[in-house]
Amino acid sequence: MKKILFWVIAMLFIISPVGILVLQSFTSPGSWTEFSLYGWRGLFETTRLLEATGTSLTIGFFVTVINIAVGMSAGKALALYTFHGKTAVDTLFVMPLLVPILAITFGVHIAMIRIGLADTGLGVILIHLVPTVPYSIRIFRNGYVSLGRRMQEQAETLGASAGRTFFDIELPLLKPSVQSVIFLTFVISLSQYVITSIIGGGTVVTLAMVYFPFLDSADTTLIAAFSIWFAVLPLLFYITAGAVFRLLPYRRKSGRRELF
């Protein structure tokens, strides 16, 4: 019964909307039966589409890498170590989610103008860390809480270095956390419109800045094609990241069971 209920809900709220969107992108405006590539032709004729896509991928990549590095470090410290002010630090990491992002952005914008980071890609990358890093820290903290210290202590007792312990024990067991951070971080970064416009000053054009103005259009076919393009990017990024993970040196020798 539960399995049937799951598929009914998935069909109603996931599969059907996506199917309708795909169907609409391949039909003529105002028609559900006449096949047409009008929406996709209009999409690729959009000014700066490929440039904005490349910029979004580049920014999303660096934001994701920084999130993994910062999230792992801070999450491990909060989960496995005890120090004075731990509660305050934990609360401080959550503050960007409690304070309106625009209030933070305007304050940061003034500082970036003074140090020359306004209207630059680096400035946009830094501001995208504000709404993403708190989630990454929380995810990795939960991952390290589940992992605990026993396996790391056993590896240290056997003489394993910190790097060997990380690649052979921590990283394989934190795979679900890493996957969650990659997907969530990229989706949040990709969808940032207002803060990118403020910090980028119109010089740094991302896909969100090209996409959101189309929402005022009555051309549903073009919007459907653009929506699919916008949704496919996180999936491709996630799949590519998964392929890269398989190249990392945390597999056992051939003939033995793989950790990851």
C-alpha positions as CSV (number, residue, x, y, z in Angstrom):
1,M,0.0,0.0,0.0
2,K,2.8,2.4,0.9
3,K,4.6,1.6,-2.4
4,I,1.4,2.4,-4.3
5,L,0.9,5.6,-2.4
6,F,4.5,6.6,-3.1
7,W,4.1,6.1,-6.9
8,V,0.8,7.9,-6.9
9,I,2.3,11.0,-5.2
10,A,5.3,10.8,-7.4
11,M,3.1,10.7,-10.5
12,L,1.0,13.6,-9.4
13,F,3.7,16.0,-8.1
14,I,6.9,15.0,-10.0
15,I,6.5,12.9,-13.1
16,S,3.3,14.5,-14.5
17,P,4.5,18.2,-14.2
18,V,7.8,17.3,-15.8
19,G,6.1,15.4,-18.5
20,I,3.7,18.3,-19.2
21,L,6.7,20.7,-19.3
22,V,8.6,18.6,-21.8
23,L,5.5,18.2,-24.0
24,Q,4.8,21.9,-23.9
25,S,8.4,22.7,-24.9
26,F,8.0,20.6,-28.1
27,T,4.7,22.1,-29.3
28,S,3.6,25.2,-30.9
29,P,2.4,28.1,-28.7
30,G,-1.2,27.6,-27.8
31,S,-1.3,24.0,-29.0
32,W,-0.8,20.7,-27.2
33,T,-0.8,18.5,-30.3
34,E,1.2,20.3,-33.0
35,F,4.9,19.3,-32.8
36,S,7.3,22.2,-33.1
37,L,10.9,23.2,-32.1
38,Y,9.8,26.8,-31.8
39,G,10.6,26.9,-28.1
40,W,14.1,25.4,-28.4
41,R,14.9,27.6,-31.4
42,G,13.9,30.7,-29.4
43,L,15.9,29.4,-26.4
44,F,19.2,29.1,-28.3
45,E,18.6,32.4,-30.1
46,T,18.5,34.1,-26.7
47,T,21.2,36.6,-26.3
48,R,24.1,35.5,-24.1
49,L,22.5,32.2,-23.2
50,L,25.6,30.1,-23.6
51,E,27.8,32.7,-21.9
52,A,25.4,32.9,-19.0
53,T,25.3,29.1,-18.7
54,G,29.1,28.9,-18.7
55,T,29.3,31.6,-16.1
56,S,26.7,29.9,-13.9
57,L,28.6,26.6,-14.1
58,T,31.9,28.2,-13.3
59,I,30.5,30.1,-10.3
60,G,28.5,27.0,-9.1
61,F,31.7,24.9,-9.3
62,F,33.8,27.2,-7.1
63,V,30.9,27.8,-4.7
64,T,30.5,24.0,-4.4
65,V,34.2,23.4,-3.8
66,I,34.4,26.1,-1.2
67,N,31.3,24.8,0.5
68,I,32.7,21.2,0.7
69,A,36.0,22.5,2.2
70,V,34.4,24.9,4.7
71,G,31.5,22.6,5.5
72,M,33.7,19.6,6.2
73,S,36.1,21.5,8.4
74,A,33.5,23.4,10.4
75,G,31.2,20.4,10.6
76,K,33.9,18.1,11.9
77,A,35.0,20.6,14.5
78,L,31.4,21.1,15.7
79,A,30.6,17.4,15.8
80,L,33.8,15.8,17.2
81,Y,35.5,18.5,19.3
82,T,34.7,20.4,22.5
83,F,35.9,24.0,22.9
84,H,34.8,27.2,24.6
85,G,32.2,29.1,22.7
86,K,31.1,26.1,20.7
87,T,27.4,27.0,21.1
88,A,28.0,30.6,20.0
89,V,30.0,29.5,17.0
90,D,27.3,27.1,16.0
91,T,24.7,29.9,16.3
92,L,26.9,32.3,14.3
93,F,27.0,29.8,11.4
94,V,23.2,29.7,11.3
95,M,22.8,33.5,11.4
96,P,22.9,34.0,7.6
97,L,19.7,31.9,7.4
98,L,17.9,34.0,10.0
99,V,18.9,37.5,8.7
100,P,17.3,38.7,5.4
101,I,19.8,38.0,2.6
102,L,19.2,41.5,1.1
103,A,20.3,43.1,4.3
104,I,23.5,41.1,4.2
105,T,24.0,41.8,0.5
106,F,23.8,45.5,0.8
107,G,26.3,45.6,3.6
108,V,28.7,43.3,1.8
109,H,28.2,45.3,-1.4
110,I,29.6,48.4,0.2
111,A,32.6,46.5,1.5
112,M,33.2,44.9,-1.9
113,I,33.1,48.3,-3.6
114,R,35.9,49.5,-1.3
115,I,38.1,46.5,-1.9
116,G,37.4,46.3,-5.6
117,L,35.3,43.0,-5.7
118,A,32.1,44.6,-6.8
119,D,31.1,43.7,-10.4
120,T,33.4,40.7,-10.5
121,G,33.0,37.0,-10.6
122,L,34.9,36.6,-7.4
123,G,32.5,38.9,-5.6
124,V,29.5,36.9,-6.9
125,I,31.2,33.6,-5.7
126,L,31.7,35.1,-2.2
127,I,28.1,36.4,-1.9
128,H,26.8,33.0,-3.0
129,L,28.5,31.5,0.0
130,V,26.2,33.3,2.4
131,P,23.0,31.3,1.6
132,T,24.9,28.0,1.0
133,V,27.6,27.6,3.7
134,P,25.2,27.3,6.7
135,Y,23.5,24.3,5.0
136,S,26.8,22.7,4.2
137,I,28.1,23.0,7.7
138,R,24.8,21.5,9.1
139,I,24.9,18.6,6.7
140,F,28.5,17.7,7.3
141,R,28.0,18.1,11.1
142,N,25.3,15.6,11.0
143,G,27.5,13.3,8.9
144,Y,30.4,13.5,11.3
145,V,28.0,12.9,14.3
146,S,26.9,9.7,12.6
147,L,30.5,8.7,11.8
148,G,31.8,9.3,15.3
149,R,35.5,9.2,16.3
150,R,36.0,5.4,16.8
151,M,37.0,4.6,13.3
152,Q,39.4,7.5,13.1
153,E,41.0,6.6,16.4
154,Q,41.4,3.0,15.2
155,A,43.1,4.3,12.0
156,E,45.4,6.5,14.1
157,T,46.2,3.6,16.4
158,L,47.3,1.5,13.4
159,G,49.6,4.3,12.2
160,A,47.5,5.8,9.4
161,S,48.3,9.4,8.5
162,A,45.6,12.1,8.6
163,G,45.4,12.1,4.8
164,R,45.1,8.3,4.6
165,T,42.4,8.4,7.3
166,F,40.5,11.1,5.4
167,F,40.5,9.4,2.0
168,D,40.1,5.8,3.2
169,I,37.6,6.3,6.0
170,E,36.0,9.7,6.3
171,L,35.3,10.5,2.6
172,P,33.8,7.2,1.7
173,L,31.5,7.2,4.7
174,L,30.6,10.8,4.1
175,K,29.6,10.2,0.5
176,P,25.8,10.9,1.2
177,S,26.7,14.2,2.9
178,V,29.0,15.2,0.0
179,Q,26.3,14.3,-2.6
180,S,23.7,16.3,-0.7
181,V,26.0,19.4,-0.4
182,I,26.9,19.2,-4.1
183,F,23.4,19.2,-5.3
184,L,21.9,21.6,-2.8
185,T,24.7,24.1,-3.1
186,F,24.7,24.2,-6.9
187,V,20.9,24.5,-7.1
188,I,20.9,27.4,-4.6
189,S,23.8,29.1,-6.4
190,L,22.2,28.7,-9.8
191,S,18.9,30.2,-8.7
192,Q,20.3,33.4,-7.1
193,Y,19.0,36.4,-9.0
194,V,18.8,39.4,-6.8
195,I,22.1,39.1,-4.9
196,T,23.9,38.3,-8.2
197,S,22.4,41.4,-9.8
198,I,23.5,43.6,-6.9
199,I,27.1,42.3,-6.5
200,G,27.6,41.5,-10.1
201,G,26.3,44.9,-11.2
202,G,25.0,43.5,-14.5
203,T,28.6,42.7,-15.5
204,V,28.5,39.1,-14.3
205,V,25.5,37.6,-16.2
206,T,24.3,34.2,-14.9
207,L,21.5,32.0,-16.2
208,A,19.1,33.2,-13.5
209,M,19.5,36.8,-14.8
210,V,18.6,35.6,-18.3
211,Y,15.8,33.3,-17.2
212,F,13.8,35.2,-14.7
213,P,12.8,38.1,-17.0
214,F,11.2,35.4,-19.3
215,L,8.6,34.7,-16.6
216,D,6.8,37.9,-17.5
217,S,6.4,36.6,-21.0
218,A,3.1,35.0,-22.2
219,D,5.1,32.6,-24.5
220,T,4.6,29.4,-22.5
221,T,6.5,27.2,-25.0
222,L,9.6,29.3,-24.7
223,I,9.3,29.4,-20.9
224,A,8.9,25.5,-20.9
225,A,12.1,25.1,-22.9
226,F,14.0,27.5,-20.7
227,S,12.8,25.8,-17.6
228,I,14.0,22.4,-18.8
229,W,17.4,23.9,-19.7
230,F,17.5,25.5,-16.2
231,A,16.6,22.2,-14.5
232,V,19.0,20.0,-16.4
233,L,22.1,21.8,-15.4
234,P,22.1,20.7,-11.7
235,L,21.5,17.1,-12.8
236,L,24.4,17.2,-15.2
237,F,26.6,18.9,-12.6
238,Y,25.7,16.2,-10.1
239,I,26.3,13.3,-12.5
240,T,29.7,14.8,-13.5
241,A,30.7,15.3,-9.8
242,G,29.8,11.6,-9.2
243,A,32.0,10.5,-12.1
244,V,34.9,12.6,-10.7
245,F,34.5,11.0,-7.3
246,R,35.1,7.6,-8.8
247,L,38.6,8.8,-9.9
248,L,39.6,9.8,-6.4
249,P,42.2,7.6,-4.6
250,Y,40.0,6.0,-1.9
251,R,39.4,2.6,-3.5
252,R,40.9,-0.6,-2.2
253,K,43.3,-2.7,-4.3
254,S,41.7,-4.8,-7.0
255,G,40.3,-8.1,-5.7
256,R,39.0,-6.5,-2.5
257,R,35.8,-5.0,-1.6
258,E,35.5,-1.3,-2.4
259,L,34.7,1.2,0.3
260,F,33.1,3.7,-2.1
